[in-house]
Amino acid sequence: MAHRNTIFRQLLQLVDRHVFNRVERERFKSERQFRCLNRWQQFTAMMFAQLAGLSSLRDIAQQFEGQAQRLYHLGLRAVKRSTLADANAERPAEFFEAIFQEQYARCAALAPRKRFHFQNKLYSFDSSVVDLCLSIFPWAKFRRTKGGIKLHTLLDHDGYIPAFVHITTASVADVNAARLLKLPAGSIIVMDRGYVDFALFAQLHAKGILFVTRMKRGMRYRVVERAESDRAQGVTSEQTIEFTGTKAKKCPIRLRRVGYRDVETGKHYFFLTNEFELSAKTIADIYKERWQVELFFKWIKQNLKIKSFLGTSKNAVMSQIWIALITVLMIAYYKFMARLSLSFSQILKLVRLNLFLRKNLNDLFQPGIDTEGAQIGTQLSFNFR
């Protein structure tokens, strides 16, 4: 009988071990060797916690102890809870951030194209707060009696995968994180009204980055030019404007103001952009696509361990979040490579139930395949693209 690796082993192979070792060797070389638990073993244990949905370090240790024979074929061994806790607290979380960046580059090469026909790269940028107990996580002070961290996330609409994540305490303003973005000229970034800032608009425009956002009420401007609007498509107005008022000097450029009424909800929106070539309806559709980043936050909070943490130090929390994000990219990489029509939720559900099953990974996702006597259900309908 031919030997078959476990599903868990095949998933780990989706993370390039040579790249993993190169990043460790060139950028995070330690003066002392890790005798009990090296970085790959730490990564594997924490990745297992994400895939299996475990809620404590003790659960990881017990699961690994119970699967000792299968771990041997992975080149791993049982891990002690205290050893893993020390590794998460002491080894820089920036290492896993670097692995996330490498995995994104690998994943983006296979990602399907966005639904729009224009050639520009399309991104959405937004943030989401993860609440923390201030007495347990005193370093994450948010309000007087509340703690929290904020995930500032740039979502690539080619495949709907995270391209950039900046993790801060929840008190950091969204605009400050947006100023850190480094995107190629010609990219289009979609942001909500929380990022309306004259200086940010000027900064993005100077770098050749196109943006689409919603206007805030009370913004002062004058109309320089008007264009005909296609009311049949919901476009109510199209103007070229200049800002006026005390802060206008921070954004001396002319912008395009698009009025749009949603035919389904009847709501009236006004968008701001420095993109003058695409149709007004396309600008409205681009902003509507921003909802994908909200779906991304909802998905990771519901399916991965980023709301309950296996350590209390800042470094341990950051490490856990970066490994959760690498898990997203690992699943996305396989989805793109195998050209699966299943949603991320369906893929993770099947993986979670069969981590130590010895079966070809591709066979696991074939429709109607019996998984250890249990027919694959079809009750999962949430489709995170």
FENBEL-V389376 format. One record per backbone hydrogen bond with DSSP energy under -0.5 kcal/mol. NH is the residue of the N-H (numbers start at 0). CO is the residue of the C=O. E is the energy in kcal/mol with one decimal. If there is no record, write none. Layout:
BEGIN
nh=[NH	NH]
co=[CO	CO]
e=[E	E]
END
This chain:
BEGIN
nh=[6	7	9	10	11	12	13	14	15	19	20	21	22	23	24	25	26	27	27	34	41	42	43	44	45	46	47	48	49	50	51	52	53	59	60	61	62	63	64	65	66	67	70	71	72	73	73	74	75	83	84	85	86	87	88	89	90	94	95	96	97	98	99	100	101	102	103	104	105	106	107	108	109	110	122	123	124	125	127	129	130	131	133	135	136	139	140	141	141	142	145	146	147	148	149	150	151	151	152	152	153	154	154	155	155	156	156	158	159	160	162	163	165	167	167	169	171	176	177	178	179	180	185	186	187	188	189	190	194	195	196	200	201	202	203	204	205	206	207	208	209	211	212	214	218	221	223	224	226	230	232	233	234	235	235	236	237	238	239	240	240	241	243	247	249	250	254	255	256	257	257	258	259	260	261	261	265	268	270	271	272	273	275	282	283	284	285	286	287	288	289	290	291	292	293	294	295	296	297	298	299	300	301	302	303	305	316	317	318	319	320	321	322	323	324	325	326	327	328	329	330	331	332	333	334	335	336	337	338	339	343	346	347	348	349	350	351	352	353	353	356	358	358	363	364	364	365	368	370	370	371	373	374	375	380	383	384]
co=[356	354	5	6	7	8	10	11	13	15	16	17	18	19	20	21	22	22	23	32	37	38	39	40	41	42	43	44	45	46	47	48	48	55	56	57	58	59	60	61	62	64	66	67	68	69	70	71	70	79	80	81	82	83	84	85	86	91	92	92	93	94	95	96	97	98	99	100	101	102	103	104	106	106	187	154	189	152	150	148	128	146	131	132	132	136	137	142	145	145	142	131	139	129	167	127	149	165	125	150	163	123	152	153	160	121	154	156	155	155	153	153	151	149	165	147	168	172	173	174	176	177	207	183	120	209	122	211	191	192	194	196	197	198	199	200	201	202	204	203	186	188	271	269	215	241	239	239	237	228	229	230	229	233	258	258	226	256	224	238	254	221	219	244	246	247	240	272	238	255	270	236	268	233	259	266	261	259	257	212	255	210	273	278	279	280	281	282	283	284	286	287	288	289	289	290	291	292	293	294	295	296	297	298	299	303	312	313	314	315	316	317	318	319	320	321	322	323	324	325	326	327	328	329	330	331	332	333	334	334	383	342	343	344	345	346	347	348	349	350	353	4	356	359	360	361	362	365	368	373	369	370	372	368	378	381	382]
e=[-1.5	-2.7	-2.1	-2.1	-2.1	-1.4	-1.8	-1.7	-0.7	-2.2	-2.6	-2.3	-2.7	-1.9	-2.8	-3.0	-2.1	-0.8	-0.9	-0.9	-2.3	-2.9	-2.6	-2.3	-2.2	-2.6	-2.4	-1.6	-1.6	-2.5	-2.8	-1.1	-1.8	-1.4	-2.4	-2.5	-2.5	-2.6	-2.1	-2.2	-1.1	-1.0	-2.3	-1.5	-0.9	-0.5	-1.0	-1.3	-2.6	-2.2	-2.3	-2.2	-2.0	-2.3	-1.7	-2.1	-2.2	-1.4	-0.6	-1.5	-2.0	-1.8	-2.2	-1.9	-2.0	-2.6	-2.4	-1.9	-1.7	-2.4	-3.2	-0.9	-1.5	-0.9	-2.8	-1.9	-2.6	-2.0	-1.1	-3.0	-0.6	-2.5	-0.6	-0.9	-2.7	-1.9	-0.6	-0.6	-2.3	-2.2	-0.7	-1.6	-2.5	-2.1	-3.3	-2.8	-0.8	-2.7	-3.1	-0.8	-3.1	-3.3	-0.6	-0.5	-3.2	-2.4	-0.5	-1.3	-0.7	-1.5	-3.3	-1.2	-2.7	-2.1	-0.5	-2.2	-1.7	-1.1	-1.9	-1.5	-1.5	-1.4	-3.2	-1.8	-3.1	-2.6	-2.4	-2.3	-1.8	-1.5	-0.8	-2.3	-2.1	-2.1	-2.6	-2.4	-2.2	-1.2	-1.5	-2.6	-3.0	-2.1	-2.3	-2.6	-1.2	-2.5	-3.3	-1.6	-2.7	-1.2	-1.4	-1.4	-1.7	-0.6	-1.9	-1.2	-0.5	-2.6	-3.0	-0.5	-3.0	-2.0	-2.0	-1.1	-1.6	-1.5	-2.0	-3.3	-3.1	-0.6	-2.3	-2.5	-2.8	-3.0	-0.5	-2.5	-2.7	-3.4	-3.1	-2.9	-1.7	-1.0	-0.6	-1.8	-1.9	-2.3	-2.6	-2.0	-1.9	-1.5	-1.6	-1.5	-2.2	-1.5	-0.7	-2.0	-1.9	-2.0	-2.2	-2.5	-2.4	-1.9	-1.7	-2.1	-2.0	-1.5	-2.1	-2.5	-2.6	-2.1	-2.1	-2.6	-2.2	-1.9	-2.2	-2.2	-2.0	-1.7	-1.9	-2.4	-2.4	-2.5	-2.7	-1.8	-2.5	-2.7	-2.6	-3.0	-0.6	-2.0	-1.0	-2.1	-2.6	-2.2	-2.1	-2.3	-2.8	-1.4	-0.8	-1.1	-1.6	-0.8	-1.2	-1.3	-0.6	-1.0	-1.2	-1.9	-0.5	-2.2	-0.9	-1.7	-0.6	-0.6	-0.7	-0.7	-0.9]
END
